[in-house]
Amino acid sequence: MKKYSLFLVFFLFAIGMNAQDARSFSLNLYGGYTFSDKVEYENSYGYVEDGFEYGAGLEYFFMQNSSIELKYNRLDTKLPLYGPLGAQLNAGDDKGAINYVLVDYAHYFDTGTNLLPYLGAGAGIGILETPQSGSGTYFAWEIKGGVKIKTASSVSINLNAYLQSMAAAVGDSYYWTYYGIVGVTDYVSTYQFGLGATLSFNFKN
């Protein structure tokens, strides 16, 4: 019973901590589970397998309930590649990682309680690490949504869902046209959905 009473007191103190103040900073620590995605090539296919994604970001609220954030996240994963007959081409050598460096915008919706639903999106670069090809840097983006749970202290918890994508050039295709042979760069993209939680530490100027 004592535990429930303490929880009730904590909840009552949290109510009313609604708006996110302008000209304040938050240090965000990220953790989430990112699900796998299949990537189709011309004569083969591969996977970016699921795994734990983690990172940190610095978020600045330039106006009440609207923010911009510079963040870094890393997904350690496996990148198996399969040939046309279904045999894995890089067995035993398929460990890799994706590093995301993104600039995000987010808007939080004031509900009059300590719960702040939000939507956001961002863009930047994805650094793909592979054991066979080294690393490469590509365009990346994400969209996200969730709810921020504020408390009476400077610490809050953010429960969120996100979709991340990275586009990489994988070669060239050539086509006969009226003007002759035209070369076009081929791209593949990853689309990975994830669920996560963020611990935020708010610092007001």
N, C-alpha and C positions, 0 to 999 in steps of 0.2 A: 504493500500500500504506500509505503514511503517513497518508493521509486516512482509510482504514478503521480504522487503529489509534486515531486521535484520536476517531473516532466511537464505538468500543468503550469507550474510557475514559470518554467523556461519558455513555454509556448506563449503565455500571456505577455511576457517581456518581448518576445519576438514580434507579436502583432503590432502593427504601426510602423515597423521598419520597412517601408515599402519602396519609395523612390530611390533610385541610384543617383547620388549627388553628382552635379557637374564639377569639372576640374578636379576629379579624383582619379587615383590609379588603383589598379588591382594586379597583384601577382597571382597568376593562375597556374596550378599544378594539375596536369592532365593524366588520366588513366582510362583506358577503354579497351573493348574487345572489337576488333575489326574482322569482318567476315570475308571469306575467299571470293575470288572472281576468276572466271575463265577468260583467257585471251586467245582470240583466233588469228592465226597467221595464214599466209597463202597456202602452204602445204603442210602446216603443222599447227599445234596449239599448245598452250601452256596454262599454268595457274599461278596466281598470287595467292598463296594459302593464308588462312586465317591466323590471327595471332594477337598478342597484347601490344597496344600502342600507348606510348607515354611521351610526355614532354612538358614544356612550360611556355608561358606567354606573359607579356606585359600589356595590360589593357588600360586605355585612357578614355575617360568619359568627357568628351568635349562639350556635351550638353546633357541635360538631365535625361537619363535612360537611353542615351545613344553613345556608342563607343566605337573606337578603332583599336585593333590589337595586332601586335607583332608576335607571332608564335612559332615555335619549333616543335614538331612531333616526329617520332621515329617508330617505325613498324619493323621488327625483326621477323623474318618470314622465310619460307621456302619458295623457290621459283622453278618447279619441275617443268621440263619441256618435252613434248611428245611428238614423234614423227607421224607420217601418214598411216602407218600400220599400228599405231598405239603403243610403240615401245618408247620408254623414257630415254632421251638422248643424253641427259646429264645426271644419271643416277650416281648418288654419292657425292655430287658436286653441285648441289642446287640451293645451298643456303645463300640468303641475300637480305637486303633491307631497303626500305624506302624512307628517306628523310624529307619531311615537308617543312618548307619555310614559307609561311603565308602571312598576308596582311588581311585581316578580317574586319568586317563591319557587323555590328549587332544592334538591334533595337529591343529594349525591354518594355513590356506592357504593364503599366501600373494597375494593379487589381485592388488596391486599398488594403492589402494584407502583406504578409512577409513573403508571399509567392509571386515571383516575377517571371511569367512566361516570356520567351524571346525567340526571335528568328534572326538568322544572319547568313552571310556568305563571304567568301574570301578567294583570293587568287595569289599565286606566287610561283615557286619552283618546287619540283620534286627531284631529289637526287637518288637515283637508282643505283644500288650497289649489287654487283653480281660477281661470283668467284671467277668466271671465265673472261668477262669483258671489262672488268674494272668498274668504274662508275661513270654515269652520264647524268646530265642535268636537263630537265624537261619542264614544260609548262604544266602547272597543276592548279586545281581549284577545289573548293568544297562549299556545300550548303549545310546548314545546321539548324537545329531547333531544340528547345528544352525548357526547363524551368529552373530559375535560381531561387534558392531557399535562403533568405536572409535571417540573421540572428541579431541579438542585441549587441553582439561583439563585432569586431572587424572581420570575422571569419564567416564565410558563407559556403554553401554546397550547391553545385550545379549538376543536375541530371540532364543528359543530353543524348540526342541521336544525330548522326552526321553521314553525309555521302561525300566521299573523296574520289577524285579522278586525276589521272596523270596521262598525258599524251606523249608518245615516243615515236620517232621516225625509225622505220625498220627496213627501208630499202626504196627502190624506185620501180615504177611500172612504165612501160613505153607503149604508145598508141599511134596507129596510123591515122592521120587526119588529112584534110584538104591541103594543109600547109606543110605537110611532111610528118616526120616522126616527132612526137611530143613526149617528153618525160615528165612524170608526175610522182612526187614523193608519197610513199605509202606510210600511213600512221596507224598505230593501234592505241587504244585507250583502256585503262583500267577503271572500273566503277566498283568501289567497295563501300558497303554500308557498315556502320558501327554503332555501338552503344557505349556510353561512358559516363564518368563522373569527374567533376572538377572541384578542387579545393581552392577557394579564392581568399586572398588576404587584401583588404581594402585599406588604402592610404590616402587621406585627403590632404590636398595642399593647404 
